[in-house]
Amino acid sequence: MMKRLLGALWRVAPKGLRRWGVRLVEPRFTVTAGAVVTDAEGRVLVLEHRFRTGSGWGIPGGFLEKGEQPEEALRRELREEIGLELESAEIAFARTLKKPRQIEIIFRCKPKGKLGRKNAEIKSAGWFDLESLPPGLGREQRRLINRALNRLE
């Protein structure tokens, strides 16, 4: 009985009130786009970020801005962080994280051109063979790389 009454009230409520109600009870997520970029020799691009917790090493990427498509955000982040353009980018997989409440879209990419100038966020950037990734690269980042490249761990 109570469910029916609430349902009827919901259907006649103004659209703005319903939208506000959904925002109040539905979970919110931030969305990021990450890139596993491999060059012609099969090496992977890894960046050392100044502000990343832990070791600082990881794949390039960042947050989507309002109204931005995931691939657009990825290309923008690579341009801003290390001056790199992409020849191709295809979605490898997506996943959700509980803490932080985040959706990550991971792309498999090929570069166009060379690395450019690093911005203030990036300490260093380099191409690494899969067998000789930086020692400070965390286990989760290694998993992302292997999963994007369809490699078993």
N, C-alpha and C positions, 0 to 999 in steps of 0.2 A: 504494500500500500504506500509506504513512505517513498520507495523507489520510484513509483509511478508519479507521485506528486512532484518529487524533485525533477524528474524527467520532463514533466509538463511545464514546470516553471522555467527550466533551462531553455526549452524550445521557444518560449515567448519572451525571454529576456532580450534586451537590446544586444546587437552584435558586439558592440564595444565592451559591454559587461561580460559577455561570454568569452571574448578574447582575453580579457584581463583575468578571468577565472582560470582559463587554460594555462596562462603564463604562471599563475600562482601555484598550481598543483603539478604541472609537468616539469620533468627535469630539464635543466639547461646544460648545454655543452659548449665548449669552445672547439673550434675545428682548426686542425693544422694540416699542412701538406709537407711531406718529406720526400727527398730524392735519393735514390740509390743510382748514382751516375757512374757508368763504366766507360772507359776509353777504349780505343782500338786494340790495346794490349790486354784488355780484360781487367785492368786495375780499377779500384774503387776510389772515388773522391770522398775524403773525410776531412772535416773541419775541426779545429780546436777553437771553441767559443769562449770568450772571456767571461760571460755571465751564466754559463750552464753549470748547474749544480753537479757535484761529483768531479769527474776528471776533466770535463769540458770537451772531450772528443765526441763527435757524432756525425751523422749524416746531415747534409744541408736541408734547410726548410724553415718554416715559420707559420705564423697564424694567418688565417684568411681575414681580409678586411671586409667590412660590410658590403654586400652586393658583389663580391669578387668570386669568380669561379676558382675551383681548386688548382687547375693547371695554370691559370693566370697568376695566382698567388705564388705558386712554386717558381715560375719563371721570374717574377718580380723579386722574390727573395734571393735567388741565385745572382741576379743582376746587381742587387744592392749589396749583398755580402761579399761577393768575390768577382764581380764583373763577368760572369760566365753566361753565355747564351746556350740554349738547348736546341739540338737538331730534332730530337724526338722525346716524347714523354708519354708513357702509357701507364695506366693504373695497374699496380701489381696486386694490392690488396688494401683493405681498410679494416680498422679495428677500433674498439672503444676501450677507454681506460676509466676506471672508477675514480682514482685519485691521481692527478686531477681529473675532473669530469671532462673528458676530452675525446674527440673523434679524430683519429689520425688517418689520413689518406696517403699511402706510400706509392710513389711512382718509380718505375724503372726507366732510366733516361740515358740518352747519348748526348755528349757535348758537341757544340759547334764552336770551333775556335779554341783559344787558350784561356787560362785563368787570367783575370784582370787584377786590378788593384783591390786589396782587402779593405773593408770598412773597419770602424773602431770596434765592432763586436767580435771580430775574428782575429785570433792570435796568429794562427797558421792554417794553411790548407795544403793538401798534398794528395797525390795518387799513390795508392798502396796495393800491392799484390794481396790477394785474399789470405795467403798464408803468412803475410808479414804486416798485418794491420797494427797500428800503434798499440803498445802495451796498455796505455791508459783508456783504450776504447772499452766501454762497458759491455757486459754479457748481453744485455738487452739490445744494444745497438748492433752487436754481431748477429744476433738472431734476426733482426729486421733486415740486415743485408743479405743473409743466407736465404731468408724466406722470399725476399724480392727477386733473388736470382735463382729461385727454385732449387736450392742446394740443401741436401740433408745435413743436419748437424751431427 
